[in-house]
Amino acid sequence: MPRHPRGFDTQAAHDWLSRRDRRLAAWMRRIGPIAPEANWKRSFDPVDALARAILYQQLSGKAAATIVGRVEAAIGSRRLHADTLGRVDDAALRACGVSGNKALALRDLAAREARGEIPSLRRMSAMGHEEIIDALVPIRGIGRWTVEMMLMFRLGRPDLLPVDDLGVRKGAQRVDRLEAPPTPRELAERGERWGPYRTYAGFYLWRVADFAAQAKVPTPRSQE
């Protein structure tokens, strides 16, 4: 069974994309190198990461961080898991600012963890990215995009393009000088030339979108 290391050779990815796509290459030179390797080296727990992704949904980074801090204080741990989340009831979660839907999602995640349905980091290393997506999207509150962010920012899978992400689509619009962002299907077709390093292309498309909007602070991405 093939093993999937965390991360990939970003210099090889940079060189490949520079040769394959002249328009993207011009933006890559303008933006400069992107080095996500440090994030890939950090230890992380998939269950904890998914719990935090649930808590961050539809909130600003500051508001979400405040709620996560309250939850950690309530459970007496920085580790969000079935055993620690089980220390508080739904009323306590609501007092922390967790919505009813998010509380249900956390309970579903914890129940699935207890049943052994959430792949460990070691098991994920032997799974393809579509296998990981299929294993995690049944969790309440977890969609394909959330798992894609984990695959890109945490696991460093090299060939994944989140075609539903508006920031990526806006970056592609800017690169190709389009009047409107490409549809997910159009972006998927456009991205075929970037394989096997579509993840690295996605990192640049986010930066292009931020650059185009003249953002003073890059938009924080889930799991980044």
Buried (B, 14 or more C-beta within 10 A) or exposed (E): EEEBEBBBEBEEBBEBBBEBBEEBBEBBEEBEEBEBEEBBEEEBBBBBBBBBBBBBBEBEEEEBBBBBEBBBEBBEBEEBBBEBBEEBEEEBBEEBBBBEEBBBBBBBBBEBBEEEEBBEBEEBBEBEBEEBBEBBEEBBBBBBBBBBBBBBBBBBBBBBBBBBBEBBBBBBBBBBEEEEBBEBEBBBEBBEEBBEBBBBBBBBBBBBBBBBEEEEEEEEBBBB
